[in-house]
Amino acid sequence: MILPILAALALQALPAPGDVHWENISTEGLDTVDIDPSSITREGETATALMRVHVGPETAQDGISWLVLRQAMNCRTRQLAIIVGDAYGEDGRLRSSLRPPGPQLSYYDPPPGPDADRLHRRMCGGVET
């Protein structure tokens, strides 16, 4: 009986959306992006952080209202990569998880603008680009 409970706890690698102190990074339309300042780590040119995205009703799909993502940023190129992610419904229940295959991260360019600059400053601090 206890083994399935422990297995379920081990599989949930990220906290639920409301379990962390979040700092707002961006509000675009009805979507918001927050970061957990205590989760930011930096190693060389790479910074990682826990992020939460509240998906507004205009962009929500499949009953997903919240995304909790552990993301990496290359501080030199300003590109992002998803390390792991969980999707939650408005009721806080886990809907799905994203675990990209393979050891290599797939980096992408975030949309340009002040939100991307704010995220870079928050994750990378004084790292020169």
N, C-alpha and C positions, 0 to 999 in steps of 0.2 A: 504494500500500500504506500509506503513512504518513498520507494524507488521512483514511481511515476511522478510524484510531486517534485522530487529533487531533479529529475530529468527535465521537467517543464521549467523549473526555475533556471536551470543551466542554459536552456535554449534562449531565454529572453535576455539578450546581451545589452539592451538599452533600457533606460528607465522609461516609465510611462510619462506622457507629456506634462503632467502636473507635479511631478516629484522633484523638480529641480528649480533653483533660482535662475530665472531667465532674464537676459538683458536684450532689449529690442535693438535690432540692427536695421530693419527695413520694414516699411509698410507701403506696399504697392497695391492700389485699389483695395480689394477686400482681403488680400493675402498679407500675412505678416511673417517675418523671419526673425527669430530670436537665437541667441547664443548663450551657452552656459559658460560664464567667465572662468569658473574653477576647473573646467575640463580642458582648457587650452594648454597644449604642450608644443614645444618647439625643439626640433632636432635638425641642425644644419639649415638647409633651405626649406624644410617642410614643417608646417604647423598643422596640428590636428585639433578639432574641437567638436563638441556635441552641439547640434543645432536642432531647432524646432521650427517647423513651418506650419502655420495655420492656413489651410486652403479655404478660400472664400467660396461661397455657393456657386459663383459663376465658373469656377475652374475645378470644383470638386468632381471626382469620378468614383463610381463604385462604392459610394457611401463613405469615402475616405475624407476626413476633415483635418487630420493632423499627421505630419510626418516627423519622425525623430531620426536624425541622421548623424552618424559620425563621419565627418568629412575631413579630407586632407587638402591643404593649399600649398602649392609651390610658391613660396614667397618671392622668388625671382621672376617667374613667368606670370604670376597671379592666377594660375589655373586651379580649378577645384577637381576633386575626385570623391566619389562616395565610397566609403570603406564598408559600412553596413547601414541599413535603414529599416525602420519599422513604420507601418502605416496603421493609423487608428481611426475609428469612427468617432462621431460626436459624443457617443456614450462612453468613450475611453477604452473600448474593447479593441484588442489587437485584431486587425483585419488581414495583414500580410507582412512578410519580411523580405528584404532584399539583401542577398549575400552575393556580391559579384564573384564570378568564378575566377580561379587562378590567383597567383601571388602578385601579379602586376596590376597596379591601379590604372584606371582609364580616366585621364584628365580631360577636362573640357573648359572652354572659356565661359565665365559667367557673363550675363548681360552687362554691357558697359554702363557706367553712370556712378552717381554718388553713393548708391548702396554698395556697389562692388568695392569702391574705394574705402568706405567705412568698414566693410568686412575685412579687407586686407589690413587696414590699420589695426583692427582689433585682434586679428589672429597673428599677424606677423610683427606688430609693434614697430620697433626701429630698424627692422631688417631692410637694407637698401635693395632697391630693384634696378 
